[in-house]
Amino acid sequence: MSSGNSSNRRRSFRVIGKIFKYAFFIALTFVGSFTATLVMKSDNPAELVGTMSDEFIYDDEPAQSTGAPEIKTLFDEAQPVTEKKSAAEPERREESIGFFAELKRMFDIKPAVDAKVDAMSHYTTSGEMPLLLRQAVVAVEDTRFYKHKGFDIIGIARAVFVNAEAGEIREGASTITQQTVKNLFLTSDRTFARKIEELVLSVNMERNFDKDKILEIYLNTIYFGSDFYGVHDAAQGYFGKNPIDLTIGECAMLAGLPNAPSLYSPYVDFRAAKKRQLVVIDAMEKAGVITKTEAENARIEEIVLVQ
C-alpha cells in the first residue's frame, strides 16, 4: 500500500515538473519575442538595450527633454477638423515608454488606462450616449462581449472556419476589449509579441474594469472615419448632435463605421455607409434589442448629414 502511494506521489511530481517546464518555456518565448520586437522597432538596437538597462537602474529619475517636437496623439486636446472627407485612418503611434514600463503596464493596467481617460477631450460617459448605440456596437462587433474574458476562443474558431471556407479574410476575431487596449496603447503591428501583449492587456483590462466601462472607453477611442475619434466627435461631425440625441438609424450608422471607417464613412461613400447601416439594423433586430417595427422604421429613416 505504501509502495503504491509512493508511486503516485512520484507520478504527481513528474506531472507538476512538466507543467512548470512548459510554463517556463512559454514565458521565455514571450519575453524573448517581446524584447526582439522592441529591438527591431528601434533605429538603434544597441542604444535601446543600453536604455533598458539604464531604466532598470534609474527607474525613478524624471525623463529628460530631448528637444524633439512634441507628437500630438488622439488623447491630446482635439484640433479643429479641416477636412471631413479624409478617407484614410491616421496611423496610430505607440508611445515610447520603455521596456520595463511596458512590462509593468501589462500587469498593472488600471493607472495607465485612467491616465489615458483623464487626458481625453470630450469624453462621453455611458449615461451620455444612447443604450441602443452600445447595444448596436455589441450586436455587430462582438456578440459574445458580455460572455468572454477579454478574448473569445469561440469567436476565433468561428473566424478560422468562416475564413477557411471563403478562402479569404471575411471575419476577424478581435474582441471589443482587444480593440480597446490596442486603441489605448498599441500599434497595428502584426507580430507574435505584439499579439501576446494585446491578449495579456485585454485579460487585465477585464480584471480591472467592468464590461460597461470597457465598452464606454471603446466608444471614446474608436475611429469613426473622416478624422472623427470617439462617439462625441462622430455624432457632432456627422449629424450635428450630442450622442444622447441620436436616433436608431444614426446609432446603427455609427456602429457600422469602425469595421472599415475609411470605406464606410458617409462623407466618403454614403451608399456604402447605408448598406453597412442595414447590416447593423439586421444584427440589432436579430439580437432582440429593437423590434421588427423599429427595425423597419430605422431602415427608411432619413439620414441628414452636417453640410
Contacts in CASP RR format, 6 or more apart in sequence:
PFRMAT RR
TARGET T0000
AUTHOR 0000-0000-0000
METHOD contacts of the structure
MODEL  1
MSSGNSSNRRRSFRVIGKIFKYAFFIALTFVGSFTATLVMKSDNPAELVG
TMSDEFIYDDEPAQSTGAPEIKTLFDEAQPVTEKKSAAEPERREESIGFF
AELKRMFDIKPAVDAKVDAMSHYTTSGEMPLLLRQAVVAVEDTRFYKHKG
FDIIGIARAVFVNAEAGEIREGASTITQQTVKNLFLTSDRTFARKIEELV
LSVNMERNFDKDKILEIYLNTIYFGSDFYGVHDAAQGYFGKNPIDLTIGE
CAMLAGLPNAPSLYSPYVDFRAAKKRQLVVIDAMEKAGVITKTEAENARI
EEIVLVQ
30 193 0 8 1.000
30 196 0 8 1.000
32 193 0 8 1.000
33 191 0 8 1.000
33 192 0 8 1.000
33 193 0 8 1.000
33 196 0 8 1.000
34 103 0 8 1.000
34 193 0 8 1.000
34 196 0 8 1.000
34 197 0 8 1.000
35 99 0 8 1.000
35 193 0 8 1.000
36 193 0 8 1.000
37 189 0 8 1.000
37 191 0 8 1.000
37 193 0 8 1.000
37 194 0 8 1.000
38 48 0 8 1.000
38 52 0 8 1.000
38 98 0 8 1.000
38 99 0 8 1.000
38 102 0 8 1.000
39 45 0 8 1.000
39 48 0 8 1.000
39 49 0 8 1.000
41 189 0 8 1.000
42 48 0 8 1.000
48 99 0 8 1.000
51 98 0 8 1.000
52 98 0 8 1.000
52 99 0 8 1.000
52 100 0 8 1.000
55 98 0 8 1.000
55 99 0 8 1.000
55 100 0 8 1.000
55 101 0 8 1.000
56 100 0 8 1.000
59 100 0 8 1.000
71 93 0 8 1.000
72 79 0 8 1.000
73 93 0 8 1.000
73 95 0 8 1.000
74 90 0 8 1.000
74 221 0 8 1.000
74 229 0 8 1.000
75 116 0 8 1.000
75 119 0 8 1.000
75 120 0 8 1.000
76 119 0 8 1.000
76 121 0 8 1.000
77 121 0 8 1.000
78 121 0 8 1.000
78 122 0 8 1.000
78 229 0 8 1.000
78 233 0 8 1.000
81 226 0 8 1.000
81 227 0 8 1.000
81 228 0 8 1.000
81 233 0 8 1.000
81 237 0 8 1.000
83 227 0 8 1.000
84 226 0 8 1.000
84 227 0 8 1.000
84 237 0 8 1.000
84 267 0 8 1.000
85 226 0 8 1.000
85 265 0 8 1.000
85 267 0 8 1.000
85 268 0 8 1.000
86 225 0 8 1.000
86 226 0 8 1.000
86 227 0 8 1.000
87 262 0 8 1.000
87 263 0 8 1.000
87 265 0 8 1.000
87 268 0 8 1.000
88 262 0 8 1.000
89 223 0 8 1.000
89 225 0 8 1.000
89 261 0 8 1.000
89 262 0 8 1.000
90 223 0 8 1.000
90 227 0 8 1.000
91 187 0 8 1.000
91 188 0 8 1.000
92 183 0 8 1.000
92 186 0 8 1.000
92 187 0 8 1.000
92 188 0 8 1.000
93 187 0 8 1.000
94 185 0 8 1.000
94 186 0 8 1.000
94 187 0 8 1.000
95 185 0 8 1.000
97 105 0 8 1.000
102 197 0 8 1.000
105 112 0 8 1.000
105 185 0 8 1.000
105 201 0 8 1.000
106 197 0 8 1.000
106 200 0 8 1.000
106 201 0 8 1.000
106 204 0 8 1.000
107 200 0 8 1.000
107 204 0 8 1.000
108 204 0 8 1.000
109 181 0 8 1.000
109 201 0 8 1.000
109 204 0 8 1.000
109 205 0 8 1.000
109 208 0 8 1.000
110 208 0 8 1.000
110 209 0 8 1.000
112 184 0 8 1.000
112 185 0 8 1.000
113 184 0 8 1.000
113 205 0 8 1.000
113 208 0 8 1.000
113 209 0 8 1.000
113 217 0 8 1.000
116 184 0 8 1.000
116 185 0 8 1.000
117 123 0 8 1.000
117 217 0 8 1.000
117 220 0 8 1.000
120 220 0 8 1.000
120 221 0 8 1.000
122 230 0 8 1.000
122 232 0 8 1.000
122 233 0 8 1.000
123 220 0 8 1.000
123 232 0 8 1.000
124 216 0 8 1.000
124 219 0 8 1.000
124 220 0 8 1.000
124 230 0 8 1.000
124 231 0 8 1.000
124 232 0 8 1.000
124 243 0 8 1.000
125 216 0 8 1.000
126 134 0 8 1.000
126 212 0 8 1.000
126 213 0 8 1.000
126 215 0 8 1.000
126 216 0 8 1.000
127 244 0 8 1.000
128 242 0 8 1.000
128 243 0 8 1.000
128 244 0 8 1.000
129 219 0 8 1.000
129 231 0 8 1.000
129 243 0 8 1.000
129 244 0 8 1.000
129 246 0 8 1.000
130 243 0 8 1.000
130 244 0 8 1.000
130 246 0 8 1.000
130 251 0 8 1.000
132 248 0 8 1.000
132 251 0 8 1.000
132 284 0 8 1.000
132 289 0 8 1.000
132 290 0 8 1.000
133 219 0 8 1.000
133 231 0 8 1.000
133 243 0 8 1.000
133 246 0 8 1.000
133 251 0 8 1.000
133 254 0 8 1.000
133 255 0 8 1.000
134 212 0 8 1.000
134 215 0 8 1.000
134 216 0 8 1.000
134 219 0 8 1.000
135 284 0 8 1.000
135 287 0 8 1.000
135 289 0 8 1.000
136 251 0 8 1.000
136 252 0 8 1.000
136 254 0 8 1.000
136 255 0 8 1.000
136 256 0 8 1.000
136 280 0 8 1.000
136 283 0 8 1.000
136 284 0 8 1.000
136 289 0 8 1.000
137 176 0 8 1.000
137 215 0 8 1.000
137 218 0 8 1.000
137 219 0 8 1.000
137 255 0 8 1.000
137 258 0 8 1.000
138 145 0 8 1.000
138 146 0 8 1.000
138 176 0 8 1.000
138 215 0 8 1.000
138 287 0 8 1.000
139 255 0 8 1.000
139 280 0 8 1.000
139 283 0 8 1.000
139 284 0 8 1.000
139 286 0 8 1.000
139 287 0 8 1.000
139 289 0 8 1.000
140 255 0 8 1.000
140 256 0 8 1.000
140 259 0 8 1.000
140 279 0 8 1.000
140 280 0 8 1.000
140 283 0 8 1.000
140 284 0 8 1.000
141 176 0 8 1.000
141 179 0 8 1.000
141 255 0 8 1.000
141 258 0 8 1.000
141 259 0 8 1.000
142 152 0 8 1.000
142 175 0 8 1.000
142 176 0 8 1.000
143 283 0 8 1.000
143 287 0 8 1.000
144 152 0 8 1.000
144 154 0 8 1.000
144 155 0 8 1.000
144 175 0 8 1.000
145 175 0 8 1.000
145 176 0 8 1.000
145 177 0 8 1.000
145 211 0 8 1.000
145 215 0 8 1.000
146 211 0 8 1.000
148 154 0 8 1.000
148 175 0 8 1.000
148 177 0 8 1.000
149 203 0 8 1.000
149 206 0 8 1.000
150 175 0 8 1.000
150 177 0 8 1.000
150 178 0 8 1.000
150 202 0 8 1.000
150 203 0 8 1.000
150 205 0 8 1.000
150 206 0 8 1.000
151 175 0 8 1.000
151 177 0 8 1.000
151 178 0 8 1.000
151 199 0 8 1.000
151 202 0 8 1.000
151 203 0 8 1.000
152 173 0 8 1.000
152 175 0 8 1.000
155 173 0 8 1.000
156 173 0 8 1.000
158 171 0 8 1.000
158 173 0 8 1.000
159 171 0 8 1.000
159 172 0 8 1.000
159 173 0 8 1.000
160 173 0 8 1.000
162 170 0 8 1.000
162 171 0 8 1.000
163 169 0 8 1.000
163 170 0 8 1.000
163 171 0 8 1.000
163 172 0 8 1.000
174 182 0 8 1.000
175 202 0 8 1.000
176 214 0 8 1.000
176 215 0 8 1.000
176 218 0 8 1.000
177 202 0 8 1.000
177 205 0 8 1.000
177 206 0 8 1.000
177 214 0 8 1.000
177 218 0 8 1.000
178 198 0 8 1.000
178 199 0 8 1.000
178 202 0 8 1.000
179 218 0 8 1.000
179 222 0 8 1.000
179 258 0 8 1.000
180 202 0 8 1.000
180 205 0 8 1.000
180 214 0 8 1.000
180 217 0 8 1.000
180 218 0 8 1.000
180 221 0 8 1.000
181 198 0 8 1.000
181 201 0 8 1.000
181 202 0 8 1.000
181 205 0 8 1.000
182 188 0 8 1.000
182 198 0 8 1.000
183 218 0 8 1.000
183 221 0 8 1.000
183 222 0 8 1.000
183 223 0 8 1.000
184 217 0 8 1.000
184 221 0 8 1.000
185 201 0 8 1.000
186 194 0 8 1.000
186 197 0 8 1.000
186 198 0 8 1.000
186 201 0 8 1.000
187 194 0 8 1.000
205 214 0 8 1.000
206 214 0 8 1.000
209 217 0 8 1.000
219 230 0 8 1.000
219 231 0 8 1.000
220 230 0 8 1.000
220 231 0 8 1.000
220 232 0 8 1.000
221 229 0 8 1.000
221 230 0 8 1.000
222 229 0 8 1.000
222 230 0 8 1.000
222 231 0 8 1.000
222 258 0 8 1.000
223 229 0 8 1.000
223 230 0 8 1.000
223 258 0 8 1.000
223 261 0 8 1.000
224 230 0 8 1.000
224 231 0 8 1.000
224 233 0 8 1.000
224 234 0 8 1.000
224 238 0 8 1.000
224 254 0 8 1.000
224 257 0 8 1.000
224 258 0 8 1.000
224 261 0 8 1.000
224 265 0 8 1.000
225 234 0 8 1.000
225 257 0 8 1.000
225 261 0 8 1.000
225 262 0 8 1.000
225 264 0 8 1.000
225 265 0 8 1.000
225 268 0 8 1.000
226 237 0 8 1.000
226 238 0 8 1.000
226 261 0 8 1.000
226 265 0 8 1.000
226 267 0 8 1.000
226 268 0 8 1.000
228 234 0 8 1.000
228 237 0 8 1.000
228 238 0 8 1.000
231 243 0 8 1.000
231 254 0 8 1.000
232 242 0 8 1.000
232 243 0 8 1.000
234 254 0 8 1.000
234 257 0 8 1.000
235 241 0 8 1.000
235 242 0 8 1.000
235 243 0 8 1.000
235 245 0 8 1.000
235 246 0 8 1.000
235 250 0 8 1.000
235 254 0 8 1.000
236 242 0 8 1.000
236 306 0 8 1.000
237 306 0 8 1.000
238 250 0 8 1.000
238 253 0 8 1.000
238 254 0 8 1.000
238 266 0 8 1.000
238 267 0 8 1.000
238 305 0 8 1.000
238 306 0 8 1.000
239 246 0 8 1.000
239 250 0 8 1.000
239 304 0 8 1.000
239 305 0 8 1.000
239 306 0 8 1.000
240 306 0 8 1.000
241 250 0 8 1.000
246 254 0 8 1.000
247 298 0 8 1.000
247 301 0 8 1.000
248 281 0 8 1.000
248 284 0 8 1.000
248 290 0 8 1.000
248 294 0 8 1.000
248 297 0 8 1.000
248 298 0 8 1.000
248 301 0 8 1.000
249 277 0 8 1.000
249 281 0 8 1.000
249 298 0 8 1.000
249 301 0 8 1.000
249 303 0 8 1.000
250 303 0 8 1.000
252 277 0 8 1.000
252 280 0 8 1.000
252 281 0 8 1.000
252 284 0 8 1.000
252 298 0 8 1.000
253 266 0 8 1.000
253 273 0 8 1.000
253 274 0 8 1.000
253 276 0 8 1.000
253 277 0 8 1.000
253 280 0 8 1.000
253 303 0 8 1.000
255 280 0 8 1.000
256 264 0 8 1.000
256 276 0 8 1.000
256 277 0 8 1.000
256 279 0 8 1.000
256 280 0 8 1.000
257 264 0 8 1.000
257 265 0 8 1.000
257 273 0 8 1.000
257 276 0 8 1.000
259 276 0 8 1.000
260 276 0 8 1.000
262 268 0 8 1.000
263 269 0 8 1.000
263 272 0 8 1.000
264 272 0 8 1.000
264 273 0 8 1.000
264 276 0 8 1.000
265 273 0 8 1.000
266 273 0 8 1.000
266 274 0 8 1.000
266 303 0 8 1.000
266 305 0 8 1.000
267 305 0 8 1.000
270 305 0 8 1.000
274 303 0 8 1.000
277 303 0 8 1.000
278 299 0 8 1.000
281 290 0 8 1.000
281 295 0 8 1.000
281 298 0 8 1.000
281 299 0 8 1.000
282 295 0 8 1.000
284 290 0 8 1.000
284 295 0 8 1.000
285 291 0 8 1.000
285 292 0 8 1.000
285 294 0 8 1.000
285 295 0 8 1.000
290 298 0 8 1.000
END
